[in-house]
Amino acid sequence: MNMIKAIVMLVTFGMASFALAEGGADRTFARMEAARESSMQAYQLAQEKKAEAPVIAQGQKHAGHESC
């Protein structure tokens, strides 16, 4: 009888640990998704504020080689 109780307790605790692990994954995924969204927003803002480098004209590019 004690052996059956021990097996039932082990099965019960085992199932409870799986249930807790499953719930934790949902919270972890939600945090990961929120972090991804905020980083994408920050990246888009940085790209909008980023100034493009001025383009050098072809004549100024090779100023030292004017006679070549």
Secondary structure by P-SEA (a helix, b strand, c coil): caaaaaaaaaaaaaaaaaaaaaaaaaaaaaaaaaaaaaaaaaaaaaaaaccccccccccccccccccc
